[in-house]
Each structure stands twice: as structure tokens, then as C-alpha cells.
Amino acid sequence: LGPRDLIDWLPYDEAQLQAMVADGKPVMIDFTASWCSTCQVNSLVAIETKKVAEALEKHGMVPMLADLSKPNPAITRKIQQ
């Protein structure tokens, strides 16, 4: 088991997210953290898969990774939203 790197994630950035949404681009955000075992399992079995990568590409979705491995107030605010 380990990173599959099937999806080319953009790091979470609120301004970039808002700009993409304003342009009508669909964005999928994966909220995760290295210390979150549930997040790691979800990534391996449900998110970082060939099927999801193909669906993202097919539908023109932008994958954005919100990594809370280290404290990040912007990501915390987004989760609270």
C-alpha cells in the first residue's frame, strides 16, 4: 500500500477555489491528514483509484487536496462551513 499518484491534486487554496467556481469549473475537495487513519484508508480504496481519476477527467473536475497534516486555519474554516 502507498501513494498511487493517479490524481494530480492541487493544494487547497480558497482564492483559487473561488475563482474556479466562478468560472463554472466543478471542484472536488479531499479533506485529509496523514494522522487520520480513516482518511488514509478512504484515499487508498475509494478516492485515489483509476475509476475516480477517469471520472474527474471525463467531467472536467478539478481535484483539490485540503491537507490538515499540519494545522491550517483556512482549511479548518472551510470544514466548519
C-alpha positions as CSV (number, residue, x, y, z in Angstrom):
1,L,0.0,0.0,0.0
2,G,1.1,3.5,-0.6
3,P,0.5,6.6,-2.7
4,R,-0.9,5.8,-6.1
5,D,-0.5,9.3,-7.6
6,L,-3.3,8.6,-10.0
7,I,-4.8,12.1,-9.4
8,D,-2.9,15.3,-9.9
9,W,-4.1,17.2,-6.8
10,L,-3.9,20.9,-6.5
11,P,-3.2,22.1,-2.9
12,Y,-6.2,23.7,-1.3
13,D,-6.3,27.5,-1.8
14,E,-9.6,29.3,-1.1
15,A,-8.9,32.1,-3.6
16,Q,-8.2,29.6,-6.3
17,L,-11.2,27.6,-5.4
18,Q,-13.5,30.6,-5.6
19,A,-12.0,31.6,-8.9
20,M,-12.6,28.2,-10.4
21,V,-16.2,28.0,-9.1
22,A,-16.8,31.5,-10.5
23,D,-15.6,30.2,-13.9
24,G,-18.1,27.3,-13.6
25,K,-15.4,24.6,-13.0
26,P,-16.5,21.8,-10.8
27,V,-14.0,21.1,-7.9
28,M,-13.7,18.0,-5.8
29,I,-12.0,18.7,-2.5
30,D,-10.5,15.8,-0.5
31,F,-10.1,16.8,3.2
32,T,-7.4,14.6,4.6
33,A,-4.5,14.4,7.1
34,S,-1.6,12.0,7.5
35,W,-2.6,11.3,11.1
36,C,-6.2,10.4,10.1
37,S,-6.3,6.6,9.5
38,T,-9.9,6.8,8.1
39,C,-8.7,9.4,5.6
40,Q,-5.8,7.2,4.5
41,V,-8.0,4.1,4.0
42,N,-10.6,6.2,2.1
43,S,-7.8,7.5,-0.2
44,L,-6.5,4.1,-0.9
45,V,-9.7,2.2,-1.5
46,A,-12.2,4.9,-2.7
47,I,-10.6,8.1,-3.9
48,E,-7.1,7.6,-5.4
49,T,-8.4,5.0,-7.9
50,K,-8.3,4.7,-11.6
51,K,-12.1,4.9,-11.8
52,V,-12.2,8.2,-9.8
53,A,-9.3,9.6,-11.8
54,E,-11.1,8.8,-15.1
55,A,-14.4,10.3,-13.8
56,L,-12.6,13.5,-12.8
57,E,-11.1,13.8,-16.2
58,K,-14.3,12.9,-18.0
59,H,-16.3,15.6,-16.2
60,G,-13.6,18.3,-16.3
61,M,-13.4,18.3,-12.5
62,V,-10.5,19.9,-10.6
63,P,-9.2,17.8,-7.8
64,M,-8.0,19.9,-4.8
65,L,-6.4,18.4,-1.7
66,A,-7.0,20.0,1.7
67,D,-4.3,18.5,3.8
68,L,-4.6,19.1,7.6
69,S,-1.5,17.1,8.5
70,K,-0.2,20.4,9.9
71,P,-2.6,23.0,11.3
72,N,-4.1,25.2,8.6
73,P,-6.7,27.8,9.6
74,A,-8.1,28.2,6.1
75,I,-8.8,24.5,5.8
76,T,-10.3,24.4,9.2
77,R,-12.6,27.3,8.3
78,K,-13.7,25.5,5.2
79,I,-14.6,22.4,7.1
80,Q,-16.6,24.4,9.5
81,Q,-18.6,25.9,6.6
